[in-house]
Amino acid sequence: AAGGGVSATSRTDPTEQDTSGTDRGAQNLRLEGTSIEQNFLTGSAGLGGGLLIEGSILGAVKGCSVRINQATGDGGGVATAGGASLTLSGSQVAGNSAGVCGGGLSLASPHAARLLGSVQLADNRATDGGGVCAQHRDPSDLSCLTVPQQPDLFMLHFDQRTDQGSGPLNVEISGNAATAGGGAFFAGCRG
């Protein structure tokens, strides 16, 4: 099971070509001014109680509220997996919970997530990484990797740039809790 509220999934490698020789390229998801609230995702492999961005998806979430979502697996609020990327700007990810990793955000993609402008990650809960969980997982089968395969693997980039140019960077990571590792942030992989 994946994506309790919204699921954007592409099972193709963005560098592959189909049999006609056409480059498939990355696909885009843009959510703006959207509320993703009170979704519940079950199943031990459940990713993204509120939002799942997976595969070759380039995800942009702007001015959104991702609140009070639950996943029994990873990413109570938002999860990335496979080759997906995420840019989060002017948004709130709050009050979400995950049974395993990343109450607010679970990053299991080889691309860094970008937080732009004003972003709030607050009051999220998980076993590991109440606020953010960055896992070293293989994009093809989600197994744990012991060594990152790219230098920027699972990093968060904070940037004060906004759609209107430069503005104040106001990232709040507060009130998150974890029962095992990293109330605010956990980087690693279990299982």
C-alpha positions, 0 to 999 in steps of 0.5 A, spaced: 500 500 500 502 506 498 500 514 498 494 514 503 492 521 501 495 522 494 500 518 490 504 520 484 508 514 482 512 512 476 515 505 475 520 507 470 527 509 470 528 516 467 534 515 463 531 508 460 528 509 453 522 505 451 522 500 445 520 506 440 527 509 442 523 515 445 526 518 452 521 517 457 524 523 462 521 525 469 514 526 470 512 532 474 507 533 480 505 540 483 501 541 489 499 548 490 494 551 496 492 544 497 490 540 504 492 533 505 489 531 511 486 525 516 488 520 511 490 513 514 495 508 510 495 501 513 500 495 511 507 494 513 510 496 507 505 503 507 509 509 504 506 516 505 500 517 509 499 523 506 503 523 500 507 519 496 512 521 491 515 515 488 519 513 481 521 518 476 517 524 479 519 531 480 515 533 486 513 540 488 509 542 494 507 549 495 503 553 500 500 546 502 498 543 509 499 536 510 496 534 517 494 529 521 496 523 516 498 516 519 502 510 515 504 504 519 510 504 515 514 510 513 512 517 512 506 519 516 506 526 512 510 525 506 514 520 503 519 519 497 522 513 494 525 510 488 528 516 484 523 521 486 525 528 488 521 533 493 521 541 493 517 543 499 516 551 500 511 555 504 508 549 507 506 545 513 507 538 515 504 537 522 501 532 527 503 526 522 505 519 525 509 513 522 509 506 525 517 506 523 520 512 520 519 519 518 513 522 522 513 528 518 518 526 512 521 520 510 526 520 504 528 514 501 530 517 494 537 518 492 535 525 491 536 531 496 529 534 498 529 542 498 526 546 503 524 553 500 522 559 504 517 558 510 516 551 512 514 548 518 515 541 520 512 540 527 509 535 532 510 529 528 511 522 531 515 516 529 519 510 531 525 513 528 526 521 525 519 524 528 520 530 524 525 527 518 527 520 516 533 520 511 534 512 509 539 509 505 535 505 501 536 502 494 531 505 489 529 498 486 527 494 492 528 499 498 533 494 501 538 498 506 544 500 503 550 501 507 554 506 503 550 512 500 551 511 492 551 519 491 554 524 495 548 528 496 544 522 498 538 523 503 540 530 504 536 536 506 537 543 502 535 549 506 534 555 501 531 562 502 530 563 495 522 563 493 518 563 487 519 571 487 526 571 488 530 571 495 526 572 501 527 570 508 528 562 510 524 560 516 524 553 517 521 550 523 523 543 526 519 543 533 515 538 537 517 532 533 518 526 537 521 519 536 521 512 540 528 510 538 532 515 534 532 522 532 526 526 535 527 531 529 532 528 524 534 521 523 539 518 518 540 511 517 537 505 515 534 499 519 531 492 516 
